Amino acid sequence: MNELGKSLTDTLNTSDLQNVTNELLETNIDSLLKNGVLKDIPIINSIVGIYKLGVSIKDIIFMKKLIRFLSEINDTSIQERQKVIAKMEKDDKYGRKVGETILTLLDRLDDLNKANIVGILFKALMKGRFDTFVFQRLCHSIDKVFIDDIQELRAYIRGQYIDNDIKSSLYISGLLNRTMFGNITVDGNNEYEVNDLGIILIRELDAEKVVV
């Protein structure tokens, strides 16, 4: 993972990602790896090397998650990416290589759509819409949340009813706060409230017109 992490960092720092789109996911994996459009992207070449040794279903899914992540930042400039990577890697509180951290997260994600969300959040970080600490916490929440509950969170923010079990799940994922531990109404309406992370997540997804 260390070498792949460095390869992703190199990709973010040097590569034009305009041609990396979600449409690539509809391409046969063999055709994708032979596609000349992608030959200059370091992380793709690194994975091609692994592929030649024998690819598993997990490898294919991992590549799809990687492409989804890259497709969400394909309209950012190399300079924007270089700036945020340099800032993150100089931050004593962050203390990890960006490429390796993102790849480790992508590998853990249990849904392809979550990879798109991580890309959206990384782009928002580049645009200065929140800081590295918030980005880390949001990624932690995305890793833990059940993907369908994100739409429930959006409904809850808009004042709609959602099941109390879903609220509990969103709380465990870090997207809601507990407001009361006693005197709770039967339906639990006064037990939770959306916290800043939940509000930021839905704000960024709405800005990109993403419905999960």
C-alpha positions as CSV (number, residue, x, y, z in Angstrom):
1,M,0.0,0.0,0.0
2,N,3.0,2.3,0.6
3,E,4.0,2.2,-3.1
4,L,0.4,2.6,-4.3
5,G,0.0,5.5,-1.9
6,K,3.0,7.3,-3.3
7,S,1.7,6.6,-6.8
8,L,-1.7,8.2,-5.9
9,T,0.1,11.2,-4.5
10,D,2.1,11.5,-7.7
11,T,-1.1,11.2,-9.7
12,L,-2.8,14.0,-7.7
13,N,0.3,16.2,-8.0
14,T,1.1,15.8,-11.7
15,S,-1.8,14.3,-13.7
16,D,-4.5,15.8,-15.8
17,L,-7.6,14.0,-14.7
18,Q,-10.1,15.4,-17.2
19,N,-10.5,12.0,-18.9
20,V,-11.2,10.1,-15.7
21,T,-14.9,9.9,-15.5
22,N,-17.6,7.5,-14.1
23,E,-18.2,6.3,-17.7
24,L,-15.0,4.4,-17.5
25,L,-16.7,2.1,-15.0
26,E,-18.9,0.8,-17.8
27,T,-15.8,-0.4,-19.7
28,N,-14.5,-3.9,-19.6
29,I,-11.6,-4.1,-17.1
30,D,-9.2,-5.4,-19.8
31,S,-10.1,-2.6,-22.1
32,L,-9.8,-0.1,-19.3
33,L,-6.3,-1.1,-18.5
34,K,-5.2,-1.0,-22.1
35,N,-6.8,2.4,-22.7
36,G,-4.2,4.9,-24.0
37,V,-6.1,7.8,-22.4
38,L,-5.0,6.5,-18.9
39,K,-1.5,5.5,-19.7
40,D,0.0,8.6,-18.2
41,I,-1.8,8.3,-14.9
42,P,0.7,6.9,-12.3
43,I,-1.8,5.2,-10.1
44,I,-3.4,3.4,-13.0
45,N,-0.1,2.2,-14.3
46,S,0.7,0.9,-10.8
47,I,-2.5,-1.1,-10.7
48,V,-1.9,-2.4,-14.2
49,G,1.3,-3.9,-12.8
50,I,-0.6,-5.6,-10.1
51,Y,-3.2,-6.7,-12.6
52,K,-0.6,-8.5,-14.7
53,L,0.2,-10.6,-11.7
54,G,-3.4,-11.7,-11.5
55,V,-6.4,-9.7,-10.6
56,S,-9.1,-10.6,-8.1
57,I,-12.7,-9.4,-7.7
58,K,-11.5,-7.3,-4.8
59,D,-8.9,-5.6,-7.0
60,I,-11.5,-4.8,-9.6
61,I,-13.8,-3.3,-7.0
62,F,-10.9,-1.3,-5.6
63,M,-10.0,0.1,-9.0
64,K,-13.7,1.1,-9.5
65,K,-13.6,2.9,-6.2
66,L,-10.4,4.7,-7.2
67,I,-11.9,5.8,-10.6
68,R,-15.0,7.1,-8.8
69,F,-12.8,9.1,-6.5
70,L,-10.7,10.5,-9.3
71,S,-13.8,11.3,-11.4
72,E,-15.0,13.7,-8.7
73,I,-11.9,15.8,-8.7
74,N,-11.3,15.7,-12.5
75,D,-12.2,19.4,-12.8
76,T,-9.6,20.6,-10.3
77,S,-6.2,21.9,-11.4
78,I,-2.9,20.2,-10.6
79,Q,-2.0,23.4,-8.7
80,E,-5.0,23.1,-6.4
81,R,-4.2,19.5,-5.6
82,Q,-0.5,20.2,-5.0
83,K,-1.4,23.0,-2.6
84,V,-3.8,20.9,-0.4
85,I,-1.4,17.9,-0.4
86,A,1.5,20.0,0.6
87,K,-0.5,21.6,3.4
88,M,-1.8,18.3,4.7
89,E,1.6,16.6,4.7
90,K,3.2,19.5,6.5
91,D,0.4,19.5,9.2
92,D,1.8,17.9,12.4
93,K,-1.8,17.0,13.4
94,Y,-2.4,15.1,10.2
95,G,1.0,13.4,10.1
96,R,0.4,10.9,7.2
97,K,0.9,10.6,3.5
98,V,-2.2,11.8,1.7
99,G,-2.1,9.1,-1.1
100,E,-1.7,6.2,1.4
101,T,-4.4,7.6,3.6
102,I,-6.9,7.9,0.8
103,L,-6.2,4.5,-0.6
104,T,-6.5,2.9,2.8
105,L,-9.9,4.6,3.2
106,L,-11.1,3.6,-0.3
107,D,-10.1,0.0,0.3
108,R,-12.3,-0.1,3.4
109,L,-15.4,1.5,1.9
110,D,-18.3,-0.9,1.6
111,D,-20.1,0.9,-1.2
112,L,-18.9,2.3,-4.6
113,N,-21.0,5.4,-4.1
114,K,-19.0,6.2,-1.0
115,A,-15.9,6.6,-3.1
116,N,-17.7,9.4,-5.1
117,I,-18.5,11.1,-1.8
118,V,-14.9,11.0,-0.6
119,G,-13.9,12.6,-3.9
120,I,-16.5,15.3,-3.4
121,L,-15.3,16.0,0.1
122,F,-11.6,16.1,-1.1
123,K,-12.6,18.6,-3.7
124,A,-14.4,20.7,-1.1
125,L,-11.2,20.6,1.0
126,M,-9.2,21.9,-1.9
127,K,-11.7,24.8,-2.3
128,G,-11.2,25.7,1.3
129,R,-14.8,24.9,2.4
130,F,-13.5,23.2,5.5
131,D,-10.2,22.2,7.0
132,T,-8.2,18.9,7.2
133,F,-9.6,18.0,10.6
134,V,-13.2,18.2,9.3
135,F,-12.2,16.3,6.2
136,Q,-10.8,13.5,8.3
137,R,-13.9,13.3,10.5
138,L,-16.2,13.4,7.5
139,C,-14.3,10.5,5.9
140,H,-14.5,8.6,9.2
141,S,-18.3,9.0,9.2
142,I,-18.6,8.0,5.5
143,D,-16.6,4.9,6.3
144,K,-19.0,3.9,9.1
145,V,-22.4,5.1,7.8
146,F,-24.9,2.8,6.0
147,I,-25.1,4.4,2.5
148,D,-28.9,4.6,2.4
149,D,-29.0,6.5,5.7
150,I,-27.4,9.5,4.0
151,Q,-30.6,10.1,2.2
152,E,-32.4,9.7,5.5
153,L,-30.1,12.3,7.0
154,R,-31.0,14.7,4.2
155,A,-34.7,14.2,5.0
156,Y,-34.1,14.7,8.7
157,I,-32.4,18.0,8.0
158,R,-35.4,19.1,6.0
159,G,-37.7,18.4,9.0
160,Q,-39.1,15.0,7.8
161,Y,-39.6,12.0,10.1
162,I,-37.1,9.2,10.1
163,D,-37.1,6.1,12.1
164,N,-35.4,6.2,15.5
165,D,-33.2,3.2,14.6
166,I,-31.8,5.2,11.7
167,K,-31.2,8.2,13.9
168,S,-29.3,5.9,16.2
169,S,-27.2,4.6,13.3
170,L,-26.4,8.1,12.1
171,Y,-25.4,9.0,15.7
172,I,-23.0,6.1,15.8
173,S,-21.6,7.3,12.4
174,G,-20.9,10.7,13.9
175,L,-23.5,12.7,11.9
176,L,-26.0,13.3,14.7
177,N,-25.6,14.4,18.3
178,R,-27.5,13.1,21.3
179,T,-29.4,15.9,22.9
180,M,-31.1,14.1,25.7
181,F,-30.6,11.0,27.8
182,G,-33.7,11.2,29.8
183,N,-37.3,12.5,29.3
184,I,-37.2,11.2,25.8
185,T,-40.5,11.2,23.8
186,V,-41.8,7.9,22.7
187,D,-40.9,8.5,19.0
188,G,-37.4,9.8,20.0
189,N,-37.9,13.2,18.3
190,N,-36.2,15.1,21.0
191,E,-33.2,12.7,21.4
192,Y,-31.0,13.7,18.5
193,E,-30.0,16.7,16.4
194,V,-28.0,17.0,13.2
195,N,-24.4,18.1,14.1
196,D,-22.1,20.3,12.0
197,L,-20.6,17.2,10.2
198,G,-24.0,16.1,9.1
199,I,-24.9,19.6,7.8
200,I,-21.6,19.9,6.0
201,L,-22.0,16.5,4.3
202,I,-25.5,17.2,3.0
203,R,-24.4,20.7,1.9
204,E,-21.6,19.4,-0.2
205,L,-23.7,16.6,-1.7
206,D,-26.5,19.1,-2.5
207,A,-23.9,21.4,-4.1
208,E,-22.9,18.6,-6.4
209,K,-26.5,17.5,-6.9
210,V,-25.7,14.0,-5.6
211,V,-28.5,11.8,-4.4
212,V,-27.3,8.5,-2.9
